[in-house]
Amino acid sequence: MRALLEGAPPSLQLKLAAGRGGLDHQITLARVQRPGLALSGYTDYIRYGRVQIMGGSELGFLARLPRARRAAAIQRLAACRVSCFVVTKGQRPPAELLAEAESRGIPVLTTRADSTPFIKALSSFLDERLAQRMHLHSVLLDVFGLGVLIVGESGIGKSECALDLVDRGHRLIADDVTEIKRVGEMLIGSSPDLTRYHMELRGLGVLNVKDLYGVSSVRMSQGVELVVSLERWEAGQEYDRLGLRDERFTILGLELPLVRMPVAPGRNIALLVEVASRNRLLKDRGYDAARQLAERVDELIEAEAPPRRRRAAPRARAAKKR
């Protein structure tokens, strides 16, 4: 609650009118609530952790009630463990609301903004502040407009690959540690403030990419859309050579496409990451080269097979899919 009052953008125009003792209340839900129905007595859907908006409709309804009924309605609502009230449109909060809020330690905030734009702006602010977050040992880059997260064990060459990609004209978002937050069904990655624009390279130390390559070489944040896992090449290990595997990497409950990239002397990893990014963009547009080639091979085999085998081929493919 204190973070809302002190950290909200100036456009929300929030001021404290009563209930300073409740500034430690928690706001845990980004979706705000208008308690119109609760004022008439039905309070089943009032939830702690949601901001209660008192707009023109709510205050107009209260103004029509006799003083005793108005006080009773406000008492009934305030008894539901309300996190806070926000009175919009520059309206004066009812005296009964201010008195009840002070006695129960419920913050009452006021704003001059109209209810609808205020609710949109407040919901956007709460979505960002309440988003699930995690820190991941990784590198995040903007490659052809695609957010590519490079993961792998320490010393595998993530930063060197990132530097090569920056040198090719792509943009760095975070090196070593990426802060990822979930906003709806999207993942947004950024760098911690302390290490933003910096990169650590063994043998060279810490470099400022923005100073070296210019402002166009970095970004503040980027949606995460593809994960590339750098793995040491092991003799005898089976690797995907056709690109038909549909592997996934889960972050904060959302699954992202995963490409496993074996690292070995002589392999240009930055070039391969570029190609993987281009290929991902083509797949997102509906073109999958590996699957189209596999379908053409199946069609060729079916066309050259004897009639009896040709009839059995569709059944065999169906069984393989199952």
C-alpha positions in Angstrom: 0.0 0.0 0.0 2.8 2.4 0.9 4.5 1.6 -2.5 1.3 2.5 -4.3 1.1 5.9 -2.6 4.8 6.7 -2.9 5.7 4.9 -6.1 2.7 5.4 -8.4 3.2 7.6 -11.5 2.2 11.3 -11.1 -0.6 10.8 -13.6 -2.6 8.9 -11.0 -2.6 12.0 -8.8 -3.0 10.0 -5.5 -3.3 11.7 -2.2 -3.9 10.3 1.3 -7.2 11.5 2.9 -7.5 9.1 5.9 -6.2 5.8 7.4 -2.5 6.5 7.5 -2.2 3.6 10.0 -3.0 1.1 7.3 -0.3 1.9 4.8 1.3 -1.5 5.5 -1.8 -3.2 4.0 -1.0 -5.5 1.1 -2.2 -5.1 -2.5 -1.8 -8.5 -4.1 -4.2 -8.4 -7.1 -3.9 -6.1 -10.1 -7.6 -6.2 -10.9 -9.3 -3.4 -9.1 -12.9 -3.6 -7.8 -15.9 -1.2 -7.7 -18.0 -2.1 -4.6 -21.3 -0.9 -5.8 -23.2 -4.1 -5.1 -21.4 -4.4 -1.7 -22.8 -1.1 -0.6 -26.3 -2.5 -0.9 -25.4 -5.4 1.4 -24.0 -8.2 -0.9 -20.3 -8.4 0.2 -19.5 -11.9 -0.8 -17.1 -10.8 -3.6 -15.1 -8.3 -1.7 -11.5 -9.6 -1.5 -8.6 -8.4 0.6 -5.7 -7.4 -1.7 -7.8 -5.5 -4.2 -8.1 -1.7 -4.5 -11.8 -0.5 -4.0 -12.8 2.3 -6.4 -15.4 4.7 -5.1 -16.5 6.6 -8.2 -19.5 8.8 -9.0 -22.0 5.9 -8.9 -20.9 4.7 -5.5 -20.8 8.1 -3.9 -24.1 9.1 -5.6 -25.8 6.0 -4.1 -24.4 6.8 -0.6 -25.6 10.4 -0.9 -29.2 9.3 -1.4 -29.2 7.2 1.8 -30.2 8.6 5.2 -27.3 9.2 7.4 -27.8 6.1 9.6 -28.1 3.7 6.6 -25.1 5.4 4.9 -23.0 4.8 8.0 -24.3 1.1 8.3 -23.4 0.5 4.6 -19.9 1.8 5.0 -19.4 -0.1 8.2 -20.5 -3.3 6.5 -18.1 -2.8 3.6 -15.2 -1.8 5.8 -15.6 -4.9 7.9 -14.7 -7.1 4.9 -10.9 -6.6 5.3 -10.6 -3.9 2.6 -7.0 -3.1 1.6 -7.8 0.5 0.6 -10.3 2.9 -1.0 -9.7 5.3 -3.8 -12.2 8.1 -4.4 -12.0 9.3 -8.0 -13.1 12.5 -9.9 -11.9 14.8 -7.2 -14.9 14.0 -5.1 -15.0 14.6 -1.4 -15.1 11.3 0.6 -18.2 11.0 2.8 -17.5 11.9 6.5 -18.7 8.4 7.5 -16.1 6.8 5.2 -13.3 8.9 6.6 -14.3 8.2 10.2 -14.7 4.4 9.6 -11.3 4.3 7.7 -9.5 6.1 10.5 -11.0 3.8 13.2 -10.1 0.6 11.2 -6.8 1.7 9.7 -8.0 1.5 6.1 -6.2 4.0 3.8 -8.5 6.3 1.8 -6.9 7.9 -1.2 -8.2 10.5 -3.5 -7.5 11.4 -7.2 -8.7 14.0 -9.5 -8.7 11.6 -12.4 -11.9 10.2 -13.9 -12.8 6.6 -12.9 -12.3 4.8 -16.2 -8.9 6.2 -17.2 -7.7 5.9 -13.6 -8.7 2.2 -13.4 -6.8 1.5 -16.7 -3.7 3.4 -15.5 -3.8 1.8 -12.1 -4.3 -1.7 -13.5 -1.3 -1.2 -15.8 0.8 0.0 -12.9 -0.2 -2.9 -10.7 0.3 -5.5 -13.5 3.9 -4.4 -13.7 4.6 -4.2 -10.0 2.9 -7.4 -9.1 4.2 -9.5 -12.0 5.9 -12.8 -11.1 9.7 -12.4 -11.3 12.8 -14.5 -11.3 16.5 -14.1 -12.1 18.1 -16.5 -14.5 21.8 -17.1 -15.2 21.7 -16.3 -18.9 22.2 -13.7 -21.7 19.3 -12.0 -23.4 19.6 -10.4 -26.9 17.3 -8.9 -29.5 18.2 -10.8 -32.7 16.2 -9.7 -35.7 13.5 -8.4 -33.3 13.2 -11.8 -31.6 14.0 -12.0 -27.9 16.7 -14.8 -27.7 17.6 -16.1 -24.2 21.0 -17.9 -24.2 21.5 -20.4 -21.3 24.2 -22.8 -20.5 26.7 -23.7 -17.8 29.3 -21.2 -16.6 32.2 -20.9 -19.0 30.4 -22.4 -22.0 30.8 -19.1 -24.0 27.4 -17.3 -23.6 29.0 -13.8 -23.3 31.4 -14.4 -26.1 28.5 -15.5 -28.3 26.6 -12.4 -27.2 29.5 -10.1 -28.0 29.8 -11.6 -31.5 26.1 -11.0 -32.1 26.3 -7.4 -30.9 29.3 -7.0 -33.3 27.0 -8.3 -36.1 24.4 -5.5 -35.3 22.1 -7.2 -32.8 21.3 -5.7 -29.4 22.1 -6.7 -25.9 19.5 -6.6 -23.1 21.3 -8.5 -20.3 24.5 -10.4 -19.7 25.2 -13.0 -17.0 21.9 -12.4 -15.1 18.5 -11.7 -16.7 15.6 -10.5 -14.7 12.4 -12.1 -16.2 8.9 -11.1 -15.3 5.6 -12.6 -16.4 3.0 -10.1 -17.7 -0.1 -12.0 -18.7 0.9 -14.6 -21.2 4.2 -12.9 -22.0 7.7 -13.0 -20.5 9.7 -9.7 -20.4 13.4 -9.8 -19.8 15.7 -7.0 -18.6 19.0 -6.4 -16.9 19.4 -5.6 -13.2 20.1 -1.9 -12.8 23.7 -2.5 -11.5 24.9 -4.5 -14.5 22.8 -2.8 -17.3 24.8 -2.4 -20.5 27.8 -4.3 -19.0 29.3 -7.5 -20.1 32.0 -9.6 -18.4 34.5 -11.5 -20.6 37.3 -13.7 -19.4 40.6 -12.1 -20.3 39.1 -8.7 -20.9 37.2 -8.0 -17.8 34.0 -5.9 -17.6 33.0 -3.9 -20.7 30.3 -1.3 -21.3 28.7 -2.4 -24.5 26.8 0.9 -24.9 30.1 2.9 -24.7 31.8 0.5 -27.1 29.2 0.1 -29.8 26.8 3.0 -29.3 23.2 3.4 -28.0 21.8 1.3 -30.9 23.6 -1.8 -29.5 21.5 -2.1 -26.4 17.9 -2.3 -25.2 16.3 -1.8 -21.8 13.9 -4.8 -22.1 12.7 -7.4 -24.6 10.1 -10.1 -24.7 11.6 -13.6 -24.4 10.5 -15.7 -27.3 13.3 -18.3 -27.9 15.7 -20.2 -25.7 19.0 -21.4 -27.0 20.9 -23.8 -24.7 24.6 -24.0 -25.3 25.9 -27.5 -24.4 29.3 -29.1 -24.6 29.8 -31.4 -27.5 30.1 -35.0 -26.3 31.2 -37.9 -28.6 28.5 -40.5 -28.9 25.8 -38.1 -27.8 22.8 -38.1 -30.2 21.8 -34.7 -31.4 18.8 -33.6 -33.5 19.9 -33.4 -37.1 16.5 -32.9 -38.7 15.0 -30.2 -36.5 11.8 -32.2 -36.0 11.9 -32.2 -32.2 9.6 -29.7 -30.5 11.4 -29.1 -27.2 10.3 -26.6 -24.6 11.8 -24.6 -21.9 9.5 -23.5 -19.0 9.9 -20.1 -17.3 7.4 -18.9 -14.7 4.8 -21.4 -16.0 5.1 -20.5 -19.6 6.7 -22.8 -22.2 9.1 -21.4 -24.8 10.7 -23.0 -27.9 14.1 -24.5 -27.0 17.0 -25.1 -29.4 19.9 -27.2 -28.1 23.2 -26.0 -29.6 26.2 -28.2 -29.2 29.4 -26.2 -28.7 32.6 -27.5 -30.2 35.9 -26.1 -31.7 35.3 -24.7 -35.2 31.5 -24.1 -34.8 30.4 -20.5 -35.3 27.9 -20.3 -32.5 26.8 -16.7 -33.1 26.0 -17.5 -36.8 24.1 -20.6 -35.6 22.1 -18.5 -33.2 21.3 -16.0 -36.0 20.1 -18.9 -38.2 18.0 -20.4 -35.3 16.4 -17.0 -34.8 15.6 -16.6 -38.5 14.2 -20.2 -38.6 12.0 -19.4 -35.5 10.6 -16.4 -37.2 9.8 -18.5 -40.3 8.0 -21.1 -38.1 6.0 -18.4 -36.4 4.8 -17.4 -39.9 3.8 -21.0 -40.7 6.8 -22.2 -42.6 8.7 -25.2 -41.2 11.4 -26.3 -43.6 12.2 -29.6 -41.7 8.6 -30.8 -41.6 8.0 -29.8 -45.2 11.1 -31.8 -46.3 9.9 -34.8 -44.2 6.5 -34.6 -45.8 8.0 -34.5 -49.3 10.2 -37.6 -48.5 7.1 -39.4 -47.2 5.2 -38.5 -50.4 8.1 -39.7 -52.6 8.3 -43.0 -50.7 4.6 -43.5 -51.0 4.6 -42.7 -54.7 7.4 -45.2 -55.4 6.0 -48.0 -53.2 4.1 -51.0 -54.6 0.3 -50.6 -54.6 -0.2 -52.8 -51.5 2.5 -50.9 -49.5 1.1 -47.6 -50.8 -2.3 -48.4 -49.2 -0.7 -49.3 -45.9 1.5 -46.1 -45.8 -1.2 -43.7 -44.5 -2.1 -46.2 -41.8 1.5 -46.5 -40.8 1.9 -42.7 -40.6 -1.3 -42.4 -38.5 0.0 -45.1 -36.1 3.4 -43.3 -35.9 1.7 -40.0 -34.9 -0.3 -41.8 -32.2 
